[in-house]
Amino acid sequence: MILNNLQFIVNKQYFQIDTLIIMNNEIYIFEIKNIHYDIFFKDNYFYFNNGAPIEKLNEQRTRTPKLFNQLLIQNHIDLPFNYYTTFVNPDYKVYGYSSQDNVLEFHMIPKMLQTYRNW
């Protein structure tokens, strides 16, 4: 099941999820970003080339999974979820992340989905 542009309110806090996929008894959340510049990822934070933190993106990366977890608990849904910050513009790059950081770039999405489908 694939759901797009979901909007929730949890504990009087609004949050939005770009894409949510339920497969193999797990939930996959994809926060879609269409950036038009290269960025860096270090110590679980995103930065512009000049070293300035990307505040909104960093806050969203912390806030959305926390609120989504609360939503699952409040609704007695016992499914694990995975949260990915997903960059869809093939012309720009994210530097510095590892496979454990749940960062996806354009070229990685089809392979990642195929891997999970095969499970």
JOMO-V446995 format. One record per backbone hydrogen bond with DSSP energy under -1.0 kcal/mol. CO is the residue of the C=O (numbers start at 1). NH is the residue of the N-H. If there is no record, write none. Layout:
# JOMO-V446995
[[CO:NH] [CO:NH]]
This chain:
# JOMO-V446995
[[1:22] [3:20] [6:17] [8:15] [10:13] [13:10] [15:8] [17:6] [18:5] [19:30] [20:3] [21:28] [23:26] [26:23] [27:82] [28:21] [29:84] [30:19] [31:86] [33:88] [39:95] [40:47] [42:45] [45:42] [46:54] [47:40] [48:51] [52:48] [53:55] [54:58] [55:59] [56:60] [57:61] [59:63] [60:64] [62:66] [63:67] [64:68] [65:69] [66:70] [67:71] [68:72] [69:73] [70:74] [71:75] [72:77] [73:76] [80:27] [82:29] [84:31] [85:104] [86:33] [89:92] [93:39] [95:41] [98:101] [102:85] [104:87] [105:108] [108:112] [109:113] [110:114] [111:115] [112:116] [113:117] [114:118]]
